[in-house]
Amino acid sequence: MKKLLSLFIIIPVMISCSVKESNKMELVVDLKSDSGNGAFWNHETGELMWVDVTGKILNFYNPRTGNNKEMFIGQMIGAAVPAESGYVTAALQNGIYQIDPLTGTKKLIAAPEDTIPANRFNNAKCDPAGRFWAGTTNLDMKQGRGALYRLDSDSTVHKMIENVSISNGIVWSADNTKMFYIDSPTQKVIVYDYNNQTGEISKGKVAVEIPPETGLPSGMTIDANNNLWIAMYGAAAVTCWNPETGELLREIKVQAKNVTSCAFGDEDLGTLYITTARQETGNEELKKYPNAGGVFKIRPGVYGVKSTFFNDEFESGF
């Protein structure tokens, strides 16, 4: 028990009991994290998983209790998703790992870039069939050095997209025929034809072109109407786009300059949780955004869809 307790820091944070739809933005986790990111709603546990990339921390926020549980991972962590086995699958600095959420023990599954120490893994999600997609970025921000990978349920890895700069938001359409993907510096969302049976993608084309003044597109989620919600780094906002027309439908301002990811959560998937980063926010900007690095939420009046867990059929456990 002593070992288990040493792995976690339980922090009581602000919580609202309101379930009404509201345009009011609320701060729910005030940790001032350097690089909060990777929002993922676990519909089975009723918790928001999120990460502090450079802090090397995996977080579990429970809105029912208002507590945020921090687990120190020991490597930079780009994103994490639950696995069908009950473990957590995480994109860490040097590879994809299986993590025990109770003890913090981790086990390497795959290291497709073990010969490229200047890269690290960034954002990750699972496709509708339960395959784990994770992309990389260069630590020195050199362009075109990363890639997007797909980890299948048998633990085999496939390189899906090359010459990536900052691999970021990734989601799939409700009919399982489209995959939307962001390589941040391109200022574009690319849509691919997606084969749910094989996991293959093809015929990539621009779905949304984002003006630079709108911000740098970062993490992304999708709602029940198939519209895309994108965190805008450097612009203090989350934006909503129609991927069929490329039209900007809505902008929601956030009390932090660098907005990094978003995910629909709560029992009805009607709450949008938003992560932010404190990094690259100057002293004068912090006067305007004192809660930068926190996690926020809002009820935008639309609903999300359940995110898929990783289908880890290979031999798991420690």
N, C-alpha and C positions, 0 to 999 in steps of 0.2 A: 504493500500500500504506500509506503514511503517513496518508493521509486516512482509509482504512478503519479503521486501528487507533485513530485518535483518536475514533472514534464509540463504541467499546466499552470497557467495563471488565470484564475477566474476573476473577471472584472465586472462588477455591476454597472450597467449603463442605462441610459434613458430609454423608456419604453412608453408607447402610447396605447391605450386600450381601445381607441377608436377604430371602428371597422368601416366607417362611412367613407365614400369617395370624397376626396378633397384635393384641391390644388396646393395645399399647404405642404411645404417641404419640412421634414423633421430630421434632426440629427439623432441617430440611434446608437452609434458607437463613436465615442470621442477619444480615439487613441492617438490622433495626430501622427499616423503612420507615414513613414517616408515614402513608401510606394505601395499603397493599398491597391488591390487589383483582384481579378479572377472571381467575381461574384458568381455563385452557383447555388440555387435553391434545392435542398434535399427534401423532396416531398414526403419521404418516408419518416424522417426524424423531425421534420418541421424546423430545420435549422438552415441558416445561411452560411455556406462555406465561403471564405474569402482569404486572400493571402496578403502579406506584406513582403514583396519580392526581395528587396535588399535587406530587410530585417530578418529574413529566413524563417518566417512565421506562418503557420497554417492556423486560421481562425475558424471557430464554430460559434456563431451568434444565434442565441435562442430568444426569439421575440416574446415568447410566453413568460419567461423568467426575467428577461432583460439582461442576462449574463452573456459575456463574450469569453470563450475559452481559447487561450493561446497555446499553441504547441510549437516549440522551437524545433526546426527541421535540420539545421546545420548546413544547408546549402540554399542559395537563392532559389526561390520557388515561383514559377510563373503562373501556375494554375493547378487545381486539384478537382477531381470529380469522384463521387461515390462509385464503388464497384458492386456488382451483383453479389459477390462473396461476403460483403460487409466491410471489406477493406477500402482504402482510398487509393486511387491511382493519381499520381502527381507528376507534373512536368517540372523537374528540378534542373539545376544548372547544367549537370553533365549527363542527364539521361532521364528515362521514365522509370518511376519507382512505384512499388506497392508499399503502402504505409498502414500500420495497424493504428486506428484512431484512438485506441485505448492506451497503448503503451508508447507510441511514437516510433516503434521499431520499423525500419525500412529495408526493402529488398529491391535490388536492381532488376528490372525486367528487360530493358533494352537501352543501349547507348549508341544510337546511329551516328553520332558525331564525336565519338571518343577520340578521334584524331584531329579535332578542331577545337582546342581548348579556349580559343578566343570567342567562341559562341556560347550562348546559353538558351535554354528553352524558355518560351514566353507563354502565350495564351494556349488554351486547350479546351476541347469539348468532345462529346461523343455523338456519333451519327445515329440515325433512327434504329440501326441494327445493333448498336452497342459497341461499335469500333471507336477507338480513342484516337483523335486527331490532335496533333501538337506541332507547333512551329517554333523555329529558332530565330535569334537575332544576334548580331555581333556586339560584343561588349564595348567596343570602341566606336560603335555606330557606323561602321563601314557598310556601304550600300551593297545589296545583292549577295551577301555572304551566307544568308540563311536558307532554310527550306521548310516545307510543310510535310509532315510524316503522318502515316496512318498505321496504328498498332492494332492488329486483328486479335480476335479472341484466342487464337492459338499462340500468341506472343510473337508472330512474325511482323516485321516492320517493312513498310513500303514508302519510298520517297514519292510524293504526289506532285509537288510543285517546287521548282528550283528557282534560284536567283531572287530569293525573298530578302527584304531588308528588315522589316519589323513585323513578324507574323502576329496577327491580332485577331479581331472578331471573326467568328465562324458559326453559322447556323444553317438549318435545313428547313425547307418548306413543309407545310402540313401534309402534302400529298407525296412526300418523299422522293420528289423528282428533281429538286433543285438544291444546290449548295451555294451559300453566299459567303464570301471570304474577303477579308481586308488585309492588305499589306500597307500599313499606315502611310508611309511617305508618298504613295501613289495618289492619295486623296480619292480613291475609288473603292467601290464595292463591286467585286467581280462575281457574276453568277455563272455556275457551271451546271450542265446537265449531270444528274447524279443517278447512279444505278444502285438501288438499295440492296440488291441481291449480291453484287460483287464488290461494292464500295468504290467503283471506278468513277472518275469524273471526266468530262469532255466538253468541248465547245464553249470555252470561257469567253464571256463578253461583259462589257460594262453595264451594270444595272443602275448604279448611282454614282454620279460625279460630284464630289464635295468641294465647294469653293474653299480655298485656304483661309479666308477670313472667317469661315464658320468654325475653324478649329481642326486639329489633327484627329482623324477617326481612330478610335482605340477599340475597346471591347464592344460586343454587340449581342443583342438578344432579339427575339422575334415574338410578336403577339398573335392572338388567335385570329386576327384579320390578315395575317401574313405581311404585316408592315414591320420594318426594321427599326429598332431602337439602338442608337449608337452613342457611346460616350465620347465627348469631344474634348480631347486633351488641349489645354491652353485656352479654352473658350468658356469655361465655367458653365457647361451646359450638357444636356442630353438631347439629341435630336431624333425625330421620327420621320422615316422616309417610306414612300411607296416604291417598292422595287420594280413594279411593272411600268411606272411612268418616270421614275427618277425624281419625283416631286418631293420637296420638303413639306411635310404636313404639320409639323409642330416643333417647337423648341421649348425646353424646360430649363430654367436657370437653376444652378446649383451653387451653394455657398462655398465653393472651392474652385480655384483656377484650373487645376489639372484633374479632370474627370476621366476615370480609367476603365470602368466596366459597369454593367448593369444587368439585373436579372429580376424576373417577376417571381414573387413569392407570396407567402401566407397561404392559408388553407384554400382560398379561392383563386390564387395566383393573380390577385388584383392589386398587389402592392409592388411598386418598382423600387428595388434596392439598388443603391448607387455607391460605388467605391471611388475614393479620391486619393491623390498623392500630395504630400507636402513638399516633395522635392521640386526644385526649379521654381519655387515661389519666394520672391524676394521679401526683405523685411517690410518694405512699404506695402507690398501686396498682402502680407500676413495680417496687417492691420485691417484690411478689408475682408480677408478670409481667415479669421482666427481659428476656425475649425477645419482647415485644410488637413487632409489625411484621415478624416473621419468617414463613417458610413452613414448615408442619408436614405430616407425613404419618402415616397409620395404615392398617393392613390390617383393615377392619371385618368381613370374612367374607362380603361380597357383592360383586357385580361391576357395573361401569357399562356404558355403551354408547358406541360411537364417536360423537363429535361431528361434525357436518357442516361442511364448508368452504364459503366463499362462492363461488357460481358466477358469477364475473365474466366474462360473455360479451361485455361491451362492450369497446371498444378500450382496452387497458391498456398500461402501460409508460410510460417517461419520456423 
